[in-house]
Amino acid sequence: MARSLVTSRPRPDGNDPVGENTSLVPLLAATNLVLLATRLSSQQGIGPMTQSKTRESPSRKTHRRLRKAPARIPQVGFPAAAAVAQPVPAPEVMHPHAAAIDVHSDNHVVCVGPNQVQTFGAYTVDLHALVDHLRQHEVTTVVLESTGVYWVPLFELLASSGFEVLLIEPSQARHCGARPKTDVADCQWLQRLHTYGLLRPSFRPPESVLALRGYWRQRQMQVRYAASHVQHIQKALEQMNVKLTEVAADIMGLTGTRILEAILQGERDATQLARLRDPTCQKTEQEYAQALQGTWRPEHLFALKQAYALYRFHHQQITECDERVAEELARLPNRAADKPFQPRPRRRGRKSNEVRFAATQPLFKALGVDLTLIDGIEVNTALVILAEIGVDVSRFPTEKHFASWLRLSPQLEESNHTRKKRSPRRGKNRVAQALRMAAQAVSRTKTALAVFYHRIKGRLGGKGAITATAHKLALLVYRLLKYGVDYVRQSLEDYAAQVQEQLERSLRRKAAQLGYELVPKTAAAEPS
């Protein structure tokens, strides 16, 4: 009986259509091997606290005896292992008509059932043939495993053809057990897991905001390109020893743009260039004149000209993206109904990377709430939230699920009834990045969130405080989108009272654990 547990492999039968019970074989073999080693060690006096009287080490003795162990297996009975050998009920089939596709750049491997694997090309005609193949096998739900953007055309075609399509990250299948790493094996394994409903799909926003997301991501890419050319402009100025960055807070601001255009038009007189400064600048005209004396080498002037032209070009592209974003916002349904709109007054002027149109009211109509009322969240942050998530957050059961998806929550690992906190999972999430930037901005304000940031910073440091504040902002965003309530700003006095109450409650709990009672200090008696 013990030999059969180690050497035999249960075959698939009617109760196990895809052979799931075969995963018990490594477990049973390892159990028998451990029990065998323990039995042999106890019989020969080889234990962790027993000293060997010969020169041969105990580990070598154990290894030598374990090599002879298979011949002695029939003589040892293992009632616990025999109990494990009872037939295991097959898991419930959740998707009987499931298929899996391993997506690549030049081909797609499709599995519609056990040992039913076929490879298709990646051209459009091949994608239509793949859809016909799935319909012939009466497939209703399909799971895709892919990286990059190779899955996008196939996903859109399958969704438009009426299939239920799920996109998963490759790490899910990698954590489900040891298996050969081939495209065919991957595809079969994915189909098996999807049949039993063991795969979680990645989040994908609704179709109504996909176009908005595409335009906004294109805009963000153009902003990054423009920022790289600002660095090229600074490099060219430094090579000519023109210290514009030392006197101007922003070389692409009003004063910096005037001076750069004058230099490119041929002006070399530092005094004339200094007169172009805005009167509100902190540095004097004399300081500007001293900073704008350069060497003016032609190769560096040529690099400055090209970098400035590319910077202007990318900002023209940003303006075109803003026009498309405004059109998509106008197409979204009005969720605000008859709610009154009261925009928050602006404290500063418009920044260079902000949208070129009035987006606050269209955002309010699309979201049903005004997210810009939250401290630290500007129009660009609200647009990121709308484009990446949409207006429906029902995919996340609770606000904790939402924060975990954003990777703003610490990981909890429990072992032997001991919980250990780990840092948040690594990964890029555009909404989380926007909320982190908002948390960094809110830390410089005089609000309750700023007080919370500085309180956490004293304990966890700046990086931990930004993550904690971004987590709090994520909870506020979730509540506003789910319940449709207006944001109520917490005053500094209310936040101080809340922290005081939490501290008192913690002290009472600790005093009770030590057998004491916390009594408030009575006021001093007034003199008679």
C-alpha positions in Angstrom: 0.0 0.0 0.0 2.8 2.4 0.8 4.6 1.7 -2.5 1.4 2.5 -4.4 1.2 5.8 -2.7 4.6 6.8 -3.9 4.8 5.4 -7.4 1.3 5.3 -8.7 -0.6 8.3 -10.2 -4.4 8.4 -10.1 -6.0 8.6 -13.5 -8.8 11.0 -14.5 -12.2 9.5 -14.3 -15.8 10.7 -14.7 -15.7 12.7 -11.4 -12.5 14.5 -12.4 -12.8 15.4 -16.1 -9.5 17.3 -16.3 -7.3 15.2 -13.9 -7.1 17.6 -11.0 -6.4 14.8 -8.5 -3.0 14.2 -10.0 -1.7 17.2 -8.0 -1.9 15.0 -4.8 1.0 12.8 -5.9 3.9 15.1 -4.9 2.3 15.8 -1.6 1.8 12.1 -0.7 5.4 11.2 -1.9 6.8 14.0 0.3 4.7 12.9 3.3 6.0 9.3 3.0 9.6 10.4 2.7 9.4 12.6 5.8 7.7 9.8 7.8 10.3 7.3 6.6 13.2 9.5 7.5 11.8 10.1 11.0 11.2 6.3 11.6 14.7 5.4 10.5 16.3 8.1 12.6 14.5 7.0 15.7 15.4 3.4 15.2 19.1 4.1 14.6 19.5 6.7 17.3 20.2 9.5 14.8 18.4 12.6 16.0 19.1 16.3 16.2 20.5 16.0 19.8 22.4 12.7 19.3 26.2 12.8 18.8 27.8 10.4 16.4 30.7 8.2 17.8 32.2 7.7 14.3 33.9 10.0 12.0 31.0 9.9 9.6 28.6 12.8 10.1 25.0 12.1 11.0 23.8 13.8 7.8 25.8 11.4 5.7 24.5 8.4 7.6 20.9 9.6 7.1 21.6 10.2 3.4 23.1 6.7 3.0 20.1 5.1 4.7 17.6 7.1 2.8 19.1 5.8 -0.5 18.1 2.3 0.7 14.7 3.5 1.9 12.5 2.4 -1.1 13.4 -1.3 -0.4 12.1 -1.0 3.2 8.9 0.9 2.4 6.6 -2.2 2.3 7.7 -3.1 5.9 6.5 0.3 7.4 2.9 1.1 7.8 1.6 4.7 7.6 -2.0 4.9 8.7 -2.0 8.7 8.3 -0.9 8.5 4.7 -3.4 5.7 4.0 -6.2 8.0 5.3 -5.0 10.8 2.9 -5.3 8.3 0.0 -9.0 8.5 0.1 -10.6 9.8 -3.2 -10.8 13.6 -3.2 -14.1 15.1 -4.5 -13.6 17.0 -7.7 -14.1 20.7 -7.6 -17.3 22.3 -8.9 -17.2 23.2 -12.6 -18.1 26.9 -12.9 -17.6 27.4 -16.6 -18.2 24.2 -18.6 -17.8 26.0 -22.0 -14.5 27.8 -21.2 -11.5 28.5 -23.4 -8.1 29.9 -22.8 -5.8 31.8 -25.1 -2.0 32.4 -24.6 -1.4 35.7 -26.5 1.8 36.5 -28.3 3.0 39.0 -30.8 3.0 36.6 -33.8 0.6 33.8 -32.8 -2.1 32.9 -30.3 -2.4 29.4 -28.7 -6.0 28.4 -28.1 -7.3 25.6 -25.8 -11.0 24.8 -25.8 -10.8 21.6 -23.8 -8.5 18.8 -22.6 -6.0 18.0 -25.3 -7.8 20.4 -27.7 -5.1 22.9 -28.5 -4.6 24.8 -31.8 -2.3 27.7 -32.8 -3.5 30.7 -34.9 -1.7 33.5 -36.4 -1.9 37.2 -35.3 -3.2 38.8 -38.5 -6.7 40.1 -38.6 -7.9 37.2 -40.8 -6.4 34.8 -38.3 -8.3 36.5 -35.4 -11.6 36.0 -37.3 -10.7 32.4 -37.9 -10.0 32.1 -34.1 -13.5 33.5 -33.4 -15.1 30.9 -35.7 -13.1 28.1 -34.0 -14.5 29.2 -30.6 -18.1 29.3 -31.9 -17.7 25.8 -33.4 -16.9 24.4 -30.0 -19.7 26.4 -28.3 -17.4 28.4 -26.1 -19.1 31.1 -24.1 -16.3 32.5 -21.9 -12.6 33.1 -22.8 -9.6 34.0 -20.6 -6.6 35.7 -22.1 -3.0 35.7 -20.7 -0.8 38.4 -22.1 1.7 41.2 -21.5 2.1 44.5 -23.3 -0.7 45.5 -25.7 -0.8 42.4 -27.9 -4.2 41.4 -26.3 -6.0 44.6 -27.1 -7.3 43.8 -30.7 -8.2 40.2 -29.8 -9.9 41.3 -26.6 -12.0 43.9 -28.5 -12.9 41.5 -31.3 -14.0 38.7 -28.8 -16.0 41.2 -26.7 -17.8 42.6 -29.8 -18.6 39.0 -30.9 -20.5 38.2 -27.8 -18.0 36.3 -25.7 -17.3 36.9 -22.0 -13.7 37.9 -22.0 -11.4 37.9 -19.0 -7.8 39.3 -19.0 -5.5 37.9 -16.3 -2.0 38.7 -15.3 0.5 35.9 -15.8 1.4 35.7 -12.1 -1.9 34.0 -11.3 -1.2 30.9 -13.3 2.4 30.8 -12.2 1.4 30.5 -8.5 -1.0 27.6 -9.0 1.6 24.7 -9.0 4.6 23.2 -10.7 4.1 22.4 -14.4 6.1 22.4 -17.7 6.6 25.9 -19.0 5.5 25.7 -22.7 2.8 27.6 -24.6 0.7 24.5 -25.0 0.9 23.6 -21.3 0.2 27.2 -20.3 -2.9 27.3 -22.4 -4.2 24.0 -21.1 -3.5 25.0 -17.5 -5.4 28.3 -18.0 -8.4 26.5 -19.5 -8.5 24.1 -16.6 -8.3 26.8 -13.9 -10.9 28.9 -15.7 -13.2 25.9 -15.9 -13.3 25.8 -12.1 -13.5 29.6 -11.7 -10.1 29.9 -10.1 -8.9 33.0 -12.1 -9.5 36.6 -11.2 -9.9 39.1 -14.1 -7.9 42.3 -14.3 -9.9 45.5 -13.9 -10.9 47.2 -17.2 -13.0 50.3 -17.2 -16.4 50.4 -19.0 -16.6 51.0 -22.7 -18.0 54.5 -22.2 -14.7 55.8 -20.9 -12.2 53.8 -22.9 -11.9 56.5 -25.5 -11.4 59.2 -22.8 -8.7 57.0 -21.3 -6.9 56.7 -24.6 -6.9 60.4 -25.2 -5.8 61.2 -21.7 -2.9 58.7 -21.7 -1.8 60.1 -25.0 -1.8 63.6 -23.4 0.3 62.3 -20.5 2.8 60.9 -22.9 3.1 64.2 -24.7 3.6 66.0 -21.3 6.5 63.6 -20.6 8.0 64.3 -24.0 7.8 68.0 -23.5 9.4 67.7 -20.0 12.4 65.9 -21.5 12.9 68.7 -24.0 12.9 71.2 -21.2 15.9 69.3 -19.8 17.6 69.6 -23.2 17.0 73.4 -23.2 18.6 73.6 -19.7 21.6 71.6 -21.0 22.2 73.9 -23.9 22.0 77.0 -21.7 24.5 75.5 -19.2 26.9 74.7 -22.0 26.8 78.3 -23.1 27.1 79.4 -19.4 23.8 81.2 -19.5 22.5 80.9 -15.9 18.9 81.5 -16.6 17.9 78.6 -14.3 19.6 80.5 -11.4 17.5 83.6 -11.6 14.2 82.3 -13.1 12.0 80.0 -11.0 10.6 78.5 -14.3 12.5 78.9 -17.5 9.4 78.0 -19.5 7.3 80.6 -17.7 6.5 84.1 -19.0 10.0 85.6 -18.4 11.9 82.5 -19.5 9.9 82.2 -22.7 10.5 85.8 -23.6 14.3 85.5 -23.1 14.6 82.2 -25.0 12.7 83.6 -28.0 14.9 86.7 -28.0 18.1 84.6 -27.9 16.8 82.5 -30.8 16.1 85.6 -32.8 19.7 86.8 -32.4 19.8 89.0 -29.3 23.1 88.6 -27.5 23.1 91.8 -25.3 22.6 90.7 -21.7 21.2 94.1 -20.7 18.5 94.0 -23.4 17.7 90.4 -22.4 17.3 91.4 -18.8 14.8 94.1 -19.7 12.4 91.3 -20.8 11.9 90.1 -17.2 8.5 90.4 -15.6 8.3 93.2 -12.9 7.0 90.6 -10.4 10.2 88.6 -10.6 12.2 88.4 -7.3 15.6 88.8 -9.0 16.6 92.3 -10.1 17.3 93.4 -13.6 21.0 93.7 -12.8 21.1 90.1 -11.5 19.4 88.9 -14.7 22.0 90.8 -16.8 24.9 89.1 -15.0 23.3 85.7 -15.4 22.6 86.1 -19.2 26.2 86.6 -20.3 27.2 83.5 -22.3 29.6 82.2 -24.8 27.0 81.7 -27.6 28.7 78.9 -29.4 26.8 78.0 -32.7 26.5 74.3 -32.0 24.8 74.9 -28.6 22.5 77.6 -30.1 21.5 75.0 -32.7 20.7 72.5 -30.0 18.7 75.1 -28.1 16.7 76.0 -31.2 15.7 72.4 -31.9 14.9 71.6 -28.2 12.7 74.7 -28.0 10.9 73.9 -31.3 10.2 70.3 -30.1 8.9 71.7 -26.8 6.5 73.9 -28.6 5.4 71.1 -31.0 4.5 68.8 -28.1 2.5 71.5 -26.4 0.5 71.8 -29.7 -0.1 68.1 -29.5 -1.3 68.5 -25.9 -3.8 71.2 -27.1 -5.2 68.7 -29.6 -5.5 66.1 -27.0 -7.4 68.5 -24.7 -9.9 69.1 -27.5 -10.6 65.4 -27.8 -10.9 65.1 -24.0 -13.4 67.9 -23.9 -15.5 66.2 -26.7 -15.5 62.9 -24.7 -16.5 64.6 -21.5 -19.4 66.2 -23.3 -20.6 62.7 -24.5 -20.8 61.2 -21.0 -24.2 61.1 -19.3 -25.1 63.7 -16.8 -25.1 62.1 -13.3 -25.3 65.4 -11.4 -29.0 65.9 -12.4 -30.1 69.1 -10.7 -27.3 69.4 -8.1 -26.0 72.9 -7.7 -22.4 73.4 -8.9 -20.2 75.6 -6.8 -16.6 75.5 -8.0 -13.7 75.9 -5.6 -12.0 79.3 -6.0 -8.5 79.1 -7.5 -5.6 80.2 -5.3 -3.0 80.3 -8.0 -2.8 80.8 -11.7 -3.0 78.2 -14.3 -0.1 75.8 -14.5 1.6 74.9 -17.8 0.4 71.3 -17.8 -3.2 71.9 -16.9 -6.0 71.3 -19.4 -6.7 74.2 -21.8 -10.4 74.3 -21.2 -12.8 74.7 -18.2 -13.1 71.1 -17.1 -14.5 71.4 -13.6 -18.1 71.6 -14.5 -18.0 68.8 -17.2 -16.2 66.7 -14.6 -19.0 67.4 -12.0 -21.7 66.4 -14.5 -19.9 63.2 -15.5 -19.0 62.1 -12.0 -22.0 63.3 -10.1 -19.8 64.8 -7.4 -17.0 67.4 -7.4 -13.8 65.6 -6.6 -11.8 68.9 -6.8 -13.3 69.9 -3.4 -11.1 67.3 -1.8 -7.9 68.9 -0.5 -5.0 68.2 -2.9 -7.1 66.9 -5.8 -7.0 69.2 -8.8 -8.7 69.0 -12.2 -5.9 66.8 -13.7 -6.2 64.3 -10.8 -9.9 64.1 -11.2 -9.5 63.4 -14.9 -7.1 60.6 -14.2 -9.6 59.0 -11.8 -12.5 59.3 -14.3 -10.4 58.0 -17.3 -8.9 55.1 -15.4 -11.8 53.9 -13.3 -15.0 55.5 -14.6 -17.9 56.4 -12.4 -18.9 52.9 -11.3 -16.8 51.5 -8.4 -19.1 48.5 -7.7 -16.4 46.2 -9.0 -14.7 46.9 -5.7 -16.9 45.5 -2.8 -15.5 47.8 -0.2 -13.1 50.8 0.1 -10.4 48.4 1.4 -10.6 46.4 -1.8 -10.3 49.7 -3.8 -7.2 50.8 -1.8 -5.7 47.3 -2.2 -6.2 47.4 -6.0 -4.4 50.8 -6.0 -1.5 49.1 -4.1 -1.8 51.7 -1.3 -2.5 49.1 1.5 0.2 47.2 3.4 0.3 43.4 2.8 -0.7 41.3 5.8 0.9 37.9 6.2 -0.2 35.6 9.0 1.9 32.7 10.3 1.4 30.8 13.5 -1.3 33.3 14.6 1.2 36.1 14.1 0.4 38.9 11.7 3.3 40.6 9.9 2.9 43.8 7.9 4.8 44.2 4.7 5.1 47.2 2.4 2.5 47.6 -0.4 2.9 45.5 -3.5 5.1 46.9 -6.2 3.6 48.0 -9.4 2.5 50.9 -11.5 -1.0 52.3 -11.1 -1.8 55.6 -12.8 -4.5 56.5 -10.2 -2.2 55.7 -7.3 0.5 57.8 -8.9 -1.9 60.7 -9.2 -3.0 60.3 -5.6 0.6 60.2 -4.4 1.2 63.5 -6.1 -1.9 64.9 -4.6 -0.8 63.8 -1.2 2.5 65.5 -1.7 0.7 68.7 -2.6 -1.7 68.6 0.3 1.2 68.3 2.7 2.0 71.9 2.1 -1.5 73.2 3.0 -3.1 74.1 6.3 -5.7 71.4 6.4 -6.5 68.3 8.5 -5.0 66.1 5.8 -1.8 68.1 6.1 -1.7 67.6 9.9 -2.3 63.8 9.3 0.6 63.8 6.8 3.0 65.4 9.3 1.8 63.1 12.1 2.5 60.0 10.1 5.8 61.5 8.8 7.2 61.6 12.3 6.7 57.9 12.6 7.2 56.4 9.2 9.1 59.1 7.3 8.2 61.0 4.2 7.6 58.0 1.9 5.3 56.2 4.3 3.4 59.5 5.0 2.8 60.0 1.3 1.5 56.5 1.0 -0.8 56.8 4.0 -2.1 60.2 2.9 -2.8 58.8 -0.6 -4.6 55.9 1.0 -6.8 58.3 2.9 -7.5 60.2 -0.3 -8.4 57.0 -2.1 -11.0 56.2 0.6 -12.5 59.6 0.2 -12.7 59.2 -3.6 -14.4 55.8 -3.2 -17.0 57.1 -0.8 -17.9 60.0 -2.9 -18.2 57.9 -6.1 -20.2 55.1 -4.5 -22.6 57.1 -2.3 -22.8 60.3 -4.4 -22.5 62.5 -1.3 -20.8 65.9 -1.2 -17.4 66.2 0.4 -17.4 67.9 3.9 -14.0 69.3 4.8 -12.8 68.4 8.3 -11.6 71.4 10.3 -8.4 71.4 12.2 -10.2 71.6 15.5 -12.3 68.5 14.8 -9.3 66.6 13.7 -7.4 67.5 16.8 -10.4 66.4 18.9 -10.5 63.1 17.0 -6.8 62.4 17.6 -7.3 63.2 21.3 -10.2 60.8 21.5 -8.2 58.0 19.8 -5.3 58.6 22.2 -7.5 58.4 25.3 -9.2 55.3 24.1 -5.8 53.6 23.5 -4.6 54.6 27.0 -7.8 53.2 28.6 -7.3 49.9 26.8 -3.7 49.6 27.9 -4.6 50.6 31.5 -7.3 47.9 31.6 -4.8 45.3 30.3 -2.4 46.2 33.2 -5.2 46.1 35.8 -5.4 49.9 36.2 -8.2 52.4 35.7 -7.6 55.7 33.9 -9.0 58.6 35.8 -9.0 62.2 34.4 -7.1 64.7 36.4 -9.5 66.9 38.4 -9.4 70.7 38.1 -7.5 72.5 40.8 -9.8 74.0 43.4 -10.2 77.8 43.2 -8.8 79.8 46.1 -11.3 81.1 48.5 
